[in-house]
Amino acid sequence: MHLTKRSLLTGVLLVGIGIVFGVLLVTNFRGVDSGFAGSDVRLGADPSTLGSLGDTPLGEGRFIAVAKAVTPAVVSVRVTTRPQERPRGFEWFFHFEVPKPKPQEGSGSGVIVTTGGYILTNNHVVTDADRDKITVVLYDKRQLKARLIGTDPLTDLAVIKIDASGLPAAVLGNSDSLRVGQWVLAIGNPFNLYSTVTHGIVSALARGNLGVIGDDQGYGVEDFIQTDAAINPGNSGGALVNLRGEVIGVNSAIATTTYGFQGYGFAIPINLAKSVAEELIRSGKVSRGYIGVQIQPVDGVMAKSLGLEKPQGVLVYRLVEGGSAKAAGLREGDVILKVDGKPVNEPNELQAYVSTKRPGDRVTVTVYRDGKRFDREVTLRARKGPDDTAQSSGEESGGVQPDRPGSNNASFSELGFGISLLSGSMRSSRSVNHGVLVTEVDPSGPAARRGLREGDIILEMDRQAVTSVADAERILIGKRSGSATMLRVKGTDNSTRLVFIEIP
């Protein structure tokens, strides 16, 4: 997992688990072995291999039975990372020979998913490993060299392969059927303590926005299972297991202030992990579909402004130019309530579902707009690259009337902001042809609390174009106390966003 000095110094800390003796497993290894399968491989053992385990009475006996059944399928993954080279000329500058940097060793865990040797683990466990320095230690103590099949940094998953047969593959369950409160076991190799089993419950589902997975643009798929089963450095890539003996998650991270477990562990749902692993085994890389939106949860103020009876769904606040959502007719300010009939109330829920699809796949989204609900079919497209981030729906051009006569400024003291007419030079420099400038914002007022900033340009209020100060006054004067207004604004960084403000 990516860790910065700043993140290490802040309160509750989310860390990657592939750590040994305090050394973080480093990142940026993008190489992929050429030995991927190129065809479909069935992942997970047949459930019948668990026999009558599910009939064992709940309690100590069930824990023993599950541990006995699953532990042989969990391996230790040892890696040696490539040393970082120093720039040439360094020796001459100091007039002595600088010692060469030494490789570092780390360890994590993995889950055998086929009897033929495919192993699922975390990207951060193997991401910077020397290609010939990945070793797998099996439950029976055999040590075998492994090769890297593929990695997916956006989900923190990877697949490695050992040359062996007749291995004890794990049974993979259905993480969609998990419920908060279920008993689970975490199996892995913390601190090189092989085959360690801990127990706890599912503390939460669909935990996202933790900021531990992502590319340079901040895109990552976070949809964690949260558990209080003890997870520690070295557990990364290990199994989270239900009491039927099925793997339902891949242990990946902890939230901690001490580098040790404090009751907050996170695992990647096995349904997502299985989808990624199948892609990596098939082609060595992941080709996933993108819906082309930037979204956020709907809170109470937004719900009031939009006319929703309660906070629900996710708000589309930006669209990718040329993306699949825009092509399907979605707009900024729409609320996505469901995808393929499945309710979504958090951004990561939509993101995780779509990430299991491939470019060209179709999904149906249920949309709320202007008091109406309707379905739209969206054909997913491939993400072009790290620069393919969501953008606004484009600069306003044509069809907008010039400013109407009226006051050049206004102050809305109850809302805590003031506005003025845009000058011609500012329209040109900010690439807009209408709107009003936010000239002041009370730091303690409602507008500031909702994210309005001095220097923003208000383009729309409640989906109505604002071409003058009088337009803004007319729209706001008609709002009753307790309602809310939706502003579409352009910031000083030239990005557009939606701001929702409740009327006092």
N, C-alpha and C positions, 0 to 999 in steps of 0.2 A: 504494500500500500504506500502511496506517496505521502511523505511526512516532511514538513518544512520546520525550520527552527521556530517560526512564529507559532505554528500549531502545537509544537511541543511545550510551549510556555503558557498555553491558555488552559484554564479551568479543567473541564472534563475532556479528556483526550481520546480520540479514536485512533487506534493504532493497528497496523497490520500484524498478523500473528506469526509470520514466517521469520522469527527472530531467534538467535541463539547467542547466549552470553552478551546480550545487549546490542548485537550487531544487526541492523535492519537489512533484510534482503533488498538489494538495490534493484533499479528498474532500467527500462529503455532497451532491453534485449528484444529485438524484433525478428530474429532469424527463425525460420521454420524448416524443419527437416523435410526432405523430399520423400520420405517414406510413408506418407499418409495413404489411407486405404483406397480412396478413389471410388468406393462403392459403399452401399449401406451396410452398417454393422449393428447388430442388435445389442443394445446396452442394457445391462442388468440381468441378473439371474432370474430364472422362472420362479414365481412365488411358491411353487410347490416344493422348492428346495428347503423352505422353512418348516415343512412338515406340519406338525400339530402345535407349533409354538403358540399360535393364537389361542389355543384352548387352555394354556397354562394359567392358573388363577393369578389375578393381579396381585402384586406385592413382590416380596423378595424373590420368590421363585421365578416370576416373569422377568425381573431384571437380570437374574442369572442366565436365564435361557436366551434372552436377547443378546447379552454380552457374548455368550458362547457362540452364538450363530453369526454375529456380525464382525467381531474383532479380527478374525483371520482375513477379512477382506480389506482391512485398513493397514496401510503400509507406512513406513518412514521414508521420507524423501530427503536425501542429503545432496547438497550442491556445493560446488566450489565456484566462486564468482571470479570473473576476469579482473585482474588488477588494472587500475586506471593509469594510463601512461602520462608522465610529466612532459611538458613542452621541451623540445630540443633547445640546447643552449643554456639550460638551467645550471648544468655543471660548471660551465665556464664562468657564469656570473658569480658563483660562490667559490670558485677556485678549488673545488674538491669534488670527488665523485659522490653523487647522491645515491643512497641505497635505492634499489629498485622496489617499487611498491609490491607488497606481497598479496597473493590471493587470499580471500576471506572465505570461511566456511560457514554454512548455515544449514538449517534443517526445517522441515515441515512435515506434513502428512499427505496422504493421498488415499483414494478409494478405488479399488479394482472394480472396473465396470464390465469387463469381458473376461472369459476364461483364457483368452489368448493373449492377455497382457496389456490391454489399454487401461490407463489409470487416470482418473480425474483428480486435479489438484487446483491450487490457486495460482494465478498468474504471478503474484508477487513472491511466490516460493521459488519459481524457476526463471523469472524474467531476465535476469542478468547472469545466468549460469553459463559457465564455459560449456561449449557444445558437448564435449566428451567427459564432463565432470558431474553428471547426474547419476546418483546411485540410489537404488531402491532396496530397502531392507524389508524382506517379507516376514510374516508372522512366525515362520519356521526358521528364521535367522539367516536364510540364504540372502546373499547380496548380489544384485544383478545391475549391470549398467543399463541406463535408460536413455532413450533419445527423445528429443522434443518434437512432438507432432504439430502443435500449434498453440498460440496464445490469443486471448481476447481481453485486452486491458480494460475495455469498457464494461465488462462484467467481472473482472478479476478472476477469470477462469483459464485453465490450461489443461492440455492432455499430453501425457508422456506415454511411452511404450517400452515394455521389456520383452525380450525374446523368451517366452515360456508358454507352457500349455497346461491345461487342467487346473488353472488357478481358481481359488474360491471367490467368485464374483459376488458382489452385493446385490440384493434385491432393491430395486428403486421404487419408491412409493409415489403417491400423488400429493404434492405439496399444496395443491388447491383445496384439499379436503381438511387441512389443518384448522384447528380451533384454539383460541387462547385458553390456556389452562391445561392442555394436554401434557401428559408426561413425555419426556424425551431423554435420551442418553446422548452424550457427546463422547466420541471415541477418537483418540489420536495419540500423539507422542509429545506432550508438552515437556520442554526442557530435556529432551532425549530420554524421557521416561516412557519406554515403549508400552504400547497397548494399554493406555490409561483410560478408564471409563468413569465418567461423572454423570450425575443425573440432575434433572430440574424440570421445569415446565416451559411451555411456549408463553412468553411474557407479552408479546405483541406480534402483529403481522403487518406486512407491507410497510416496514419502517424505511423511510427514505430521507433525502435531504441531509445526509450525514456528512457529505463532502469528502468521502474517502476514496471514491472511484471517479475518474473523469479524465478527459483529454485536456489539451491546452485551452480549449474553448469552454471547459466546464461540463462537457457532456459525458454522462456515465449512467449506467443502469443500476440504480440502487432500489432494491425491493426486498429488504432483509427480513428474515425471521429473527425476532429477538428472543433470547432465552437466558435463564439464570443458571443453566447447567455450566459448571466451571470450565472456562476456556482460557488457555494461557499460551505464551509464546511456544511455538512448535505444534500447536493444534491446527494451524492453517492447512486447509485442504482435507481435514478429517471429516468424519461422518457425524451428522446429527440424525438420530434414529428414533422412530416411534416405537411403541410397545408391541407392534406386530413384527418388528425386526426389519422394517423397511427404511432405507435411507431417504430422508425427506429434506435434507439440506447439507450444504458444504460449509463447514465452519470457516470463518474468514477474518473476523475482527472483534475487538473489544473496545468498550469505552472505559477509560481508566485515567487516573491521575498518578499512578504508581508503576506503570508498566506491568502490573499484575492484575489478576481478575478481581473485579469489584461488584460482580453481579449483573453485568451487562454484556452479553455476548451476541454476536450477529452471524447468521448463516445465510448463504445464498439458496433460495428455494430450488429443490431438485428438478422441478419441471423446467425452469429456466436453464439450469446447469446442463440438463440432458439435451435440450435443444442446441445449446452452444457446442457441447461435446460432439454431437452428431455432425455438425457442420465442420468442426475442426478435423474430425477423423475422415470425413468425406473429401475435403478439399484443402485442408491446412489453414483455412481462414474462415471468417464469419462474414457472410453477406446478409445484412439485415435490412428490413424495410424501415422507412421513416415516414411519419405522417406529416412532418413539416410544420409543427406549431411550437410555440413557447407558451406554457400554461402555468397557472397558479391556482391554489385552492380558492373556493368561494367562501368568503366570510359573511358575517351578518350584515355589514354595511353594503357589501356588493350585492347581496341578495335583495336588500331593500331597493337599491338603485335599479336593478334589473327586473324587479317584479316577481322574483321567485318567492314561493311561500316559506321556504326555509333554505339555509345554506346547503347547497348540494352541487355536485359536479365540479368541473375544473374550467376556469376562465381562459379563453384564448386571448392572450394580450399581444402576441406577434405572430406573423405568418412568414414562412420561408418564401421568398420570391421565386416563383416557378415550382413550388413544392406541391405535393399531392393534395394537401388540405385546401390550399387556395384553388387548385384546379377543380376540386369538388364543390366549390362555392362557399366554403367557410369564410367567415369574416372575423376581424378583430372585435372582441366584445361578445362573441358567441360563447355559450356555455355547453361543454360536452358532458352529457349526463351518463351515457353508456357507450360501450364499444362491444359490438356483437352481442348485445343484450346483457352484458355484464356491467353493473354500476361502477362508476369511477368517481371517487371523491378526493383523490390525491394525485398529483402529477405523476408520481412514480408508478401508480397502479396502471395508468394508461401507457406509460412508457415501457413498463415491463411486459405488458401484454403484446404491444406492437413489436417489441424487440424479438419476440419468438417467431415473427413472420418474416418472409423474404420479399425482396422487390418483385412487384407484379402481383402479389397476393392482395386480396380485397377484404376490407373490413367495413362494417356498417356502424356509423356513429349516430347516436341520438343527440340532437342539438336543440337547445333552447335559445330562442331569439325573439325579442319583442312580444313576449307573452305567448308564443307558440312553440310547440314541440314538433320536430320532424326528423326523419332519418335521411342520411346521406351516405352513399357508398363511396368509399375512398380507395383508390388503387395506390398502393404503397410504392414509393420510389426509393432508389438507393441514395444514401447520403454521399454527396460528391467528395467530401473531404472535410478537414478541420475548419475550413473557411466557410463551409455551407451552414452558417448559423441562421437562425430565424431573423427575419427582417420585418420592418413595418410593411404595410400594404402599398408603399410607394408614396412619393411626394404628390401633393395635391396639385392638379393642373387642369385648367379649363373648367367651365361650367359654374364657376363661383363668381358672384357679382362683386364689384368693388365695394369698399367701405361705404356705408350709408352715413349721412351726417349725424353727428352726436358728440357726446363728451369724449375727450381723449383719454380719460382715466377714471378709475372707480376703485373704491375700497370696500371690501366685504369683511368688516371687523369681526362679525360673529363666526365667520369661517377662518379668519386669520390670514387673509392674503389680499393683495391689491394688484390691479392690472392697468395696463396702458395700451394705447394704440401702437401698432408696429410701424416703425419708420420704413421708408423705401429701402434704405441701405441695409437695414436689418433683414428685411425680407430677402434681399439678394444674398447676403452673407449666410443666412440660415437656410436658404433654399426652400422657402415657403412663399405662397402667394396670398395667404390669409392667416388669421389668428390674432390673439392678443398676448402681450408679453406680461409675465408675472414679475412685477417690480419689487414686491416685498412679501415676506412670509414671516408671520409671528412664530418663533420657534416653539412656543407652547400651545399654539392653536390647533384646531382640528385638521387644517390642511397640511401642516407640517407633519403631524402624527401619521398621516396617510401617505406621505411621500412627495408632496408638492414642494418644488424648490424654486428659489429665486433664479430667474433666467430661463425658466421653462416657457415654452410657447403653447398656449391652449389652442388646439385646433378644432376640437369639438366638445360639446356638452350634451350628454344624453343623445348621442348620435346625430346631433344637429351641428352643422358647420357654424363656427363662430367667426364672423367677418368683421366684427366691430365690438367696441365696449358695450354698446347698446344691446347687442345680441346676448352677451353674457348676462347683463342685468335682467333682460327680459326672461331668460330661462331660469335664473336663480330666484328671482322674485316670485315666480309661480310655484316654487317648491314649498311644501308644508313641513312644519317641524316634525322630526322623527323619520322623514324620508331621506333619500340620499341621491347624489348626483354622480354621474360617470364622466370624467374628463379624459379626453385623449390629448396627450401633451407630447411635445418634442423637446428633449433635453438639450443641454449645452453640448453634449457629446454627439448630437444629431440622431440619437436613437429615439424611437417613439415608445410610449408606454401608456397604460391606463391607470388613472388615479380615481379612487372612489372616496367621496367625502360625505359623511352624515350631516344632515342639517340640524343644528341645535334646536 
